[in-house]
Amino acid sequence: MTAIARACNYHIWVLRHIRRLIPVDVAKTLACSIVGARLDYCNALLNNGASNKNIAVLQRLQNSLARVVLREPRFAHATAMLQSLHW
């Protein structure tokens, strides 16, 4: 789980640096294909009894990814962003 979270954080960091150069739809596609695929993989593994700590890590990663895609501030509330992205 730690290695996957580290990889997701790296890809979110890279996306954050190129985000201003690409439109929202491209950012959303990149986010879903690179980071979203890893998160889906974790969800599939964790369905058989995940700890609350692991679920919280995945939720924080998804929230961070939504903020990067929509170019929102770091401490913006993520619920509305996740709904607008249909995540």
C-alpha distance (Angstrom), angle and dihedral (degrees) to the residues before:
residue distance angle dihedral
M1 . . .
T2 3.80 . .
A3 3.80 93.3 .
I4 3.79 91.9 50.4
A5 3.82 92.1 47.9
R6 3.80 89.8 49.4
A7 3.81 91.4 50.3
C8 3.81 91.4 48.0
N9 3.81 91.3 49.9
Y10 3.80 89.7 51.1
H11 3.81 92.9 51.8
I12 3.81 91.4 45.8
W13 3.81 88.4 51.4
V14 3.82 91.2 51.5
L15 3.79 92.0 46.8
R16 3.80 90.1 50.2
H17 3.81 89.8 57.7
I18 3.80 95.7 51.3
R19 3.81 97.0 34.0
R20 3.80 96.3 98.1
L21 3.81 89.7 56.2
I22 3.81 97.6 54.8
P23 3.82 133.3 58.4
V24 3.80 122.9 -109.0
D25 3.81 95.5 -103.4
V26 3.81 92.2 53.7
A27 3.81 91.0 46.4
K28 3.79 90.2 50.4
T29 3.80 91.6 49.7
L30 3.80 92.4 49.0
A31 3.79 91.6 46.5
C32 3.78 93.4 50.5
S33 3.78 95.1 44.5
I34 3.80 99.4 44.1
V35 3.79 108.6 27.3
G36 3.80 99.7 16.7
A37 3.78 91.3 57.5
R38 3.81 90.8 55.3
L39 3.81 91.4 47.7
D40 3.80 91.0 50.0
Y41 3.79 89.1 50.6
C42 3.81 90.2 53.6
N43 3.79 91.7 47.7
A44 3.79 90.4 53.3
L45 3.80 91.1 51.7
L46 3.79 94.8 43.7
N47 3.80 96.9 50.8
N48 3.79 88.8 89.1
G49 3.79 94.6 70.4
A50 3.77 115.7 -43.1
S51 3.75 123.9 -167.6
N52 3.78 119.2 -120.1
K53 3.80 89.0 -116.6
N54 3.82 92.5 58.7
I55 3.79 92.2 46.5
A56 3.82 90.3 50.4
V57 3.82 90.8 51.9
L58 3.81 91.2 52.1
Q59 3.81 91.4 47.2
R60 3.81 92.1 51.1
L61 3.80 90.4 50.2
Q62 3.80 91.5 50.6
N63 3.81 91.8 47.1
S64 3.80 91.2 49.9
L65 3.79 91.2 49.0
A66 3.81 91.6 51.1
R67 3.81 90.7 51.4
V68 3.79 91.5 51.7
V69 3.80 94.5 47.0
L70 3.80 93.1 49.5
R71 3.84 94.1 36.9
E72 3.79 93.6 -124.1
P73 3.81 125.9 156.6
R74 3.79 118.7 -87.3
F75 3.80 95.9 -106.8
A76 3.81 98.2 41.1
H77 3.80 115.2 128.8
A78 3.80 108.2 -96.3
T79 3.81 103.1 -157.0
A80 3.80 95.9 82.6
M81 3.79 91.1 43.5
L82 3.79 92.4 52.6
Q83 3.80 90.1 49.6
S84 3.80 92.8 49.4
L85 3.81 89.8 51.2
H86 3.84 91.1 45.6
W87 3.79 91.5 -124.5
